[in-house]
Amino acid sequence: YPHENTEIVLIGWGSTYGALREALDVLINQGMDVSLMHFQEIWPFPTQFVSSILSKAKKSFCVENNATGQLAHIIRAETGKQVTAKILKFDGRPFSSQYIIRELKKGGKTWSL
């Protein structure tokens, strides 16, 4: 769902898809210029594609169900680009779209214990 020259890119993988897709729809309906980049598989990593999208985005938020931001680290290692912020959850509960939207508007760099 990424598109060229988007202001904000939400990034996720695995079980975050449903909540991210719902959050994307809500944010677009609120008039935000946002897109979604979701990975079903990490390898082989689409380095050029990811680098191109992140180069054009003003902000990128990596939404992950782990404590360390594993995907954000992979993105940096493979592309040299760092995400703007991480929204992390590692309490065993799934993300909700409301949680993602709230944390995105706070600026990210959050986690849930």
Rosetta blueprint (number, residue, H / E / L):
1 Y L
2 P L
3 H L
4 E L
5 N L
6 T L
7 E L
8 I E
9 V E
10 L E
11 I E
12 G E
13 W E
14 G H
15 S H
16 T H
17 Y H
18 G H
19 A H
20 L H
21 R H
22 E H
23 A H
24 L H
25 D H
26 V H
27 L H
28 I H
29 N H
30 Q L
31 G L
32 M L
33 D L
34 V E
35 S E
36 L E
37 M E
38 H E
39 F E
40 Q L
41 E L
42 I L
43 W L
44 P L
45 F L
46 P L
47 T H
48 Q H
49 F H
50 V H
51 S H
52 S H
53 I H
54 L H
55 S H
56 K H
57 A L
58 K L
59 K E
60 S E
61 F E
62 C E
63 V E
64 E E
65 N L
66 N L
67 A L
68 T L
69 G L
70 Q H
71 L H
72 A H
73 H H
74 I H
75 I H
76 R H
77 A H
78 E H
79 T H
80 G L
81 K L
82 Q L
83 V L
84 T L
85 A E
86 K E
87 I E
88 L E
89 K E
90 F L
91 D L
92 G L
93 R L
94 P L
95 F L
96 S L
97 S H
98 Q H
99 Y H
100 I H
101 I H
102 R H
103 E H
104 L H
105 K H
106 K H
107 G L
108 G L
109 K L
110 T E
111 W E
112 S E
113 L L
